Amino acid sequence: MDYHCLREIEGKQAHDPLFIEKMNYNNKSSSSSSSRCVCVLGPVIVGAGPSGLAAAACLKEKGVPSTILERSNCIASLWQLKTYDRLRLHLPKQFCELPFMGFPSDFPTYPSKRQFVEYLEGYANKFGINPCFNETVDQAEFDSTLGFWRVKSTATRGGKKTTTEYICRWLIAATGENAEAVMPEIEGTAEFGGSIKHTSLYKNGEEYRGKKVLVVGCGNSGMEVCLDLCNQNAKPSLVVRDTVHVLPREMLGKSTFGLSMWLLKWLPIRLVDRLLLIVSWLLLGDTARFGLDRPCLGPLQLKNLSGKTPVLDVGTLAKIKCGDIKVCPAIKRLKRHTVEFVNGRTEKFDAIILATGYKSNVPYWLKEGDMFSKKDGLPRKSFPNGWRGENGLYAVGFTKRGLLGASMDAKRIADDIESCWKAEAKHV
Ligand SMILES: Cc1cc2nc3c(=O)[nH]c(=O)nc-3n(C[C@H](O)[C@H](O)[C@H](O)COP(=O)(O)OP(=O)(O)OC[C@H]3O[C@@H](n4cnc5c(N)ncnc54)[C@H](O)[C@@H]3O)c2cc1C
């Protein structure tokens, strides 16, 4: 492993008995486990997804080294390991760029997931970013006596468990809004007997060919998985519990997202929402007729208030209209290969796919009560103020504004740390 920017404790503070005692430097090792303590120059970044990479690159541009700890064995593990094969960026590439590097001009407007990963690998190479892989951060806590963060991680290699405590001045949480799959508790799950899996495990519809599949959740993933299942000759139904805004991915020859951003420069958000809904109605018709009721608030207002993303339709609605995908109400309970819905209707299914989303895991590992909400694991302060906490703690990629939001956070964080870094370097 490349610890290019790590340093075993040997600096000035390592000779300070208080420092050593406080860190409880413990080098006990046994055949199956060992522990060590590492002092880090610059910030520790937890997570090597697009947000962590963006933060590391922005810091590098300012001359500040950083150390990324990543629990999986690759960068962008959400994209590489937990997404379906047909996934493309939902937004046009110019809205998904990380700082200082655009997408190749020969990439399509909506790059495939393979192309996006290729872009991220190129990005990591360009900025010489080498995360420490297979290191899961279990705990991070600010030691107010020392004035440093203590970040504990566990790695298991070849059956041997290594626990490392990283000591750092700054800590950047980049574990994402999608760190853990949300699995709803459904009565009768054990009885069902067929396959039940979260979309994070769904790759393609091959194994569902000819089968009746119930997809639970009508966000972008649920809608797209239904379309994929149709294309594989499966028979999907879609559970729609809540209201949802479905918009065409493109309108008036422009991407809906790009058009919205442009209109927002000139018009109030309520008016932009009105326009989006009128054009959607002209292009898609009344979605409520097909069981997809719209929320009272417009799509952009709703996104701003609750973070709920509108669905950008890539062809699923046409399949719903022609009856290839059936829309169902919420599930009441499961029985043997049978689903009972809240309206009392029952139907047989071979499999269930849960497109029930993800959640942040920050409350599990960050021992801190002010910056992040314990409830949803997101910063308490709303955008654009959620990126900085106390004592050198930062958050990148928790704005509910995708990669664009992550890039904004990364630049702000690097600016903030740079000033402190330079002042401290001068002092040293
Ligand atoms: C299907 C799908 C499609 C999307 N499409 C778009 C799009 O088109 N445009 C857009 O802007 N956004 C999109 N998004 C939003 C998405 O959140 C971002 O694209 C992006 O992946 C967020 O990057 P991130 O680095 O913040 O989080 P992630 O990509 O989730 O990366 C977080 C990393 O942290 C690691 N990690 C988590 N916990 C720990 C721990 N305790 N210790 C160590 N490492 C840890 C994870 O393994 C992961 O590698 C999409 C999301 C999904 C699910």
The ligand as a MOL file (V3000), in Angstrom:
LIG
                    3D

  0  0  0     0  0            999 V3000
M  V30 BEGIN CTAB
M  V30 COUNTS 53 58 0 0 0
M  V30 BEGIN ATOM
M  V30 1 C -27.9820 4.8780 -9.7850 0
M  V30 2 C -27.4580 6.2530 -9.5210 0
M  V30 3 C -27.2810 7.1510 -10.5650 0
M  V30 4 C -26.7940 8.4540 -10.3290 0
M  V30 5 N -26.6370 9.3090 -11.3670 0
M  V30 6 C -26.1520 10.5580 -11.1360 0
M  V30 7 C -25.9360 11.4830 -12.2170 0
M  V30 8 O -26.1790 11.2000 -13.3760 0
M  V30 9 N -25.4510 12.7110 -11.9400 0
M  V30 10 C -25.1570 13.0800 -10.6510 0
M  V30 11 O -24.7140 14.2120 -10.4500 0
M  V30 12 N -25.3600 12.2170 -9.6100 0
M  V30 13 C -25.8470 10.9800 -9.8130 0
M  V30 14 N -26.0510 10.1260 -8.7730 0
M  V30 15 C -25.8050 10.5700 -7.4040 0
M  V30 16 C -24.5290 9.9410 -6.8130 0
M  V30 17 O -24.6680 10.0470 -5.4550 0
M  V30 18 C -23.2640 10.5810 -7.2870 0
M  V30 19 O -23.1500 10.3340 -8.6180 0
M  V30 20 C -21.9480 10.0710 -6.6920 0
M  V30 21 O -21.7280 8.6880 -6.7510 0
M  V30 22 C -21.7890 10.5410 -5.2900 0
M  V30 23 O -20.4320 10.4250 -4.9970 0
M  V30 24 P -19.9100 10.3010 -3.5230 0
M  V30 25 O -18.4320 10.1820 -3.6240 0
M  V30 26 O -20.4690 11.4050 -2.7100 0
M  V30 27 O -20.5470 8.9800 -2.9450 0
M  V30 28 P -20.2670 7.4770 -3.3990 0
M  V30 29 O -20.1230 7.3770 -4.8510 0
M  V30 30 O -21.3130 6.6600 -2.7290 0
M  V30 31 O -18.8370 7.1610 -2.7470 0
M  V30 32 C -18.6570 7.0230 -1.3460 0
M  V30 33 C -17.4950 6.0800 -1.0940 0
M  V30 34 O -17.2870 5.9970 0.3270 0
M  V30 35 C -16.9900 4.6560 0.6830 0
M  V30 36 N -17.3320 4.4570 2.1000 0
M  V30 37 C -18.5620 4.4720 2.6620 0
M  V30 38 N -18.4600 4.2600 3.9970 0
M  V30 39 C -17.1510 4.1010 4.2830 0
M  V30 40 C -16.4210 3.8560 5.4870 0
M  V30 41 N -17.0200 3.7530 6.6690 0
M  V30 42 N -15.0590 3.7500 5.4160 0
M  V30 43 C -14.4260 3.8890 4.2150 0
M  V30 44 N -15.0650 4.1160 3.0410 0
M  V30 45 C -16.4190 4.2250 3.0770 0
M  V30 46 C -17.8630 3.8410 -0.2590 0
M  V30 47 O -17.3620 2.5170 -0.3980 0
M  V30 48 C -17.7870 4.6600 -1.5510 0
M  V30 49 O -16.7580 4.2210 -2.3980 0
M  V30 50 C -26.5010 8.8350 -8.9950 0
M  V30 51 C -26.6720 7.9070 -7.9520 0
M  V30 52 C -27.1390 6.6390 -8.2010 0
M  V30 53 C -27.3090 5.6630 -7.0460 0
M  V30 END ATOM
M  V30 BEGIN BOND
M  V30 1 1 1 2
M  V30 2 1 2 3
M  V30 3 2 2 52
M  V30 4 2 3 4
M  V30 5 1 4 5
M  V30 6 1 4 50
M  V30 7 2 5 6
M  V30 8 1 6 7
M  V30 9 1 6 13
M  V30 10 2 7 8
M  V30 11 1 7 9
M  V30 12 1 9 10
M  V30 13 2 10 11
M  V30 14 1 10 12
M  V30 15 2 12 13
M  V30 16 1 13 14
M  V30 17 1 14 15
M  V30 18 1 14 50
M  V30 19 1 15 16
M  V30 20 1 16 17
M  V30 21 1 16 18
M  V30 22 1 18 19
M  V30 23 1 18 20
M  V30 24 1 20 21
M  V30 25 1 20 22
M  V30 26 1 22 23
M  V30 27 1 23 24
M  V30 28 2 24 25
M  V30 29 1 24 26
M  V30 30 1 24 27
M  V30 31 1 27 28
M  V30 32 2 28 29
M  V30 33 1 28 30
M  V30 34 1 28 31
M  V30 35 1 31 32
M  V30 36 1 32 33
M  V30 37 1 33 34
M  V30 38 1 33 48
M  V30 39 1 34 35
M  V30 40 1 35 36
M  V30 41 1 35 46
M  V30 42 1 36 37
M  V30 43 1 36 45
M  V30 44 2 37 38
M  V30 45 1 38 39
M  V30 46 1 39 40
M  V30 47 2 39 45
M  V30 48 1 40 41
M  V30 49 2 40 42
M  V30 50 1 42 43
M  V30 51 2 43 44
M  V30 52 1 44 45
M  V30 53 1 46 47
M  V30 54 1 46 48
M  V30 55 1 48 49
M  V30 56 2 50 51
M  V30 57 1 51 52
M  V30 58 1 52 53
M  V30 END BOND
M  V30 END CTAB
M  END
